[in-house]
Amino acid sequence: MEEMIALLLIVSLFAGGSTGLMPEKNRAEELAVDPTQVIEEVRISADQIITSQENVTTATQLLAALPEREDKYQVAIYDIKDKTGQYSEIGSMVVSQGATEMLITALIRSRQFKVLDRVNLSNFMTEQSLVEQDRTTGNDGPATGELTGAHYVIDGAITEYQIDKKTGGLGLVIAGKGGQQEYAVASCAVDLRVTDTTSGEVVWAKSLKKEIIGERISFQVFSFMGNNIVEFESGRGKQEVINLVVRTLLEEAVYKLSISDLL
């Protein structure tokens, strides 16, 4: 039954999502197809169907190069807050609000830690409460009293943000006349700390700052690392650029933590 449902979904997709009635001849032809064969062909073609890409930076390779640690420390992750106080013209926050998720991904990619999610702790507690209150059937749900404890807490904040257009130096020379080259600079700083959960002592802390420079490609439009565009007049694209900086900083911080004498 499940295979037939999957087959019908596949047929619907290839038919442009139509849910109308098929002509009887077409229906007979579809029903004559082996669903297992069709599903297997789709699985084999997964590489051609999938359009998403891994969200990586140049710093991701540092994490991939680390040898996996067998004796992993258990680290609890709390919110990485935006403390820059920067808002766009329409009142929304400019700096990424996904820094916590970026940090968790970086820690997992490093293969050095057992990562404990404390940001969504209320969700886990709700599931455990449902079990304790006998609101689930049979033995469904989590076992209570078995949450993994943390050796360390990792938290921090995005503490600086700036994106500017600058002019400097002799740039292009046109018809023998020197000019000034216009470029853009996006910068951001992240502060992270590691706290011992037994003593409460902060045992490791880093403040990392990074700038990336964008080249002007047309009127008020600058290209950062080839793909990230900022239009300074409208403010469009600013967040995409700064998100790239934040992810890179967090990955480099995790790398520095992983090779430190602390762990």
C-alpha positions, 0 to 999 in steps of 0.5 A, spaced: 500 500 500 505 504 501 509 503 495 502 504 491 501 511 494 509 513 493 508 511 486 501 515 485 505 521 488 511 520 483 506 520 477 502 526 480 509 530 480 511 528 473 504 529 470 505 536 473 501 535 480 494 534 476 489 531 481 484 530 475 481 524 473 485 520 468 483 517 461 481 510 462 487 508 457 492 512 461 490 509 468 490 502 466 497 504 463 499 507 470 497 501 474 501 496 469 507 499 472 511 496 477 511 501 483 517 497 486 521 499 479 519 506 479 521 507 486 528 504 485 529 508 479 527 515 482 532 513 488 538 511 483 536 518 480 537 522 487 543 526 485 539 529 479 533 530 482 536 534 489 537 541 488 540 543 494 547 544 496 551 543 503 551 550 506 559 551 507 564 556 508 572 556 507 573 554 514 568 548 514 574 544 511 578 546 518 573 542 521 573 536 516 580 536 517 580 534 524 581 527 527 574 524 530 575 524 537 573 518 541 572 521 548 568 526 547 566 532 552 559 533 553 557 540 551 550 544 552 549 549 547 545 555 549 543 561 545 548 565 541 544 572 542 545 578 537 547 584 542 549 589 536 543 593 537 543 593 529 536 594 525 534 595 518 530 601 515 523 597 516 525 595 524 527 588 523 534 585 525 540 585 520 544 580 524 542 573 523 538 570 528 540 563 526 547 563 530 545 558 535 544 553 529 550 555 526 554 553 532 551 547 533 552 545 526 559 547 526 560 543 533 557 536 529 561 537 523 568 537 528 566 531 531 569 533 537 563 533 542 557 530 544 552 536 543 546 537 548 541 542 545 538 546 551 535 551 547 529 547 545 529 544 552 522 546 553 520 541 548 524 535 551 520 537 557 514 537 554 515 530 551 517 527 558 511 530 562 506 527 557 509 520 559 509 522 566 502 524 566 500 517 562 498 521 556 501 517 551 499 510 549 503 504 551 511 505 551 511 511 546 515 517 548 522 518 552 524 515 558 524 520 563 530 521 568 535 520 563 537 526 560 545 527 558 548 532 563 553 537 560 561 537 562 561 544 559 556 550 557 558 554 550 554 560 549 556 567 547 553 573 542 554 577 536 558 583 539 559 587 533 556 589 526 558 593 520 557 594 513 560 600 509 562 603 502 569 605 502 573 609 497 581 609 496 587 608 492 588 609 485 583 604 481 582 603 474 585 608 469 581 610 463 583 614 457 590 616 461 586 618 467 587 615 474 580 614 478 578 611 485 576 604 486 570 603 490 569 597 494 565 595 500 567 592 507 562 587 511 565 586 518 562 582 524 565 580 531 563 574 535 564 572 542 564 565 545 565 562 552 566 555 555 564 554 562 565 548 567 558 546 569 561 544 576 565 550 578 562 555 574 568 557 572 569 560 565 575 556 562 575 558 555 573 565 551 575 567 544 573 574 541 573 573 533 572 578 528 572 578 520 572 582 514 570 581 507 571 586 501 566 586 496 568 589 489 563 594 485 560 590 479 555 596 477 552 602 480 551 601 488 552 593 487 557 590 490 559 582 490 562 579 496 566 572 494 562 571 488 555 570 490 553 575 495 550 581 493 549 588 497 545 593 494 547 599 499 542 604 496 536 599 498 539 595 503 538 588 500 542 583 501 546 586 507 543 580 511 546 574 506 553 577 507 553 578 514 551 571 515 556 568 511 561 572 516 558 569 522 558 562 520 565 563 518 567 566 525 563 560 529 566 555 525 573 558 526 572 558 533 570 551 534 576 549 530 580 553 535 576 550 541 578 543 538 585 544 538 586 548 544 589 545 551 582 545 554 579 539 551 
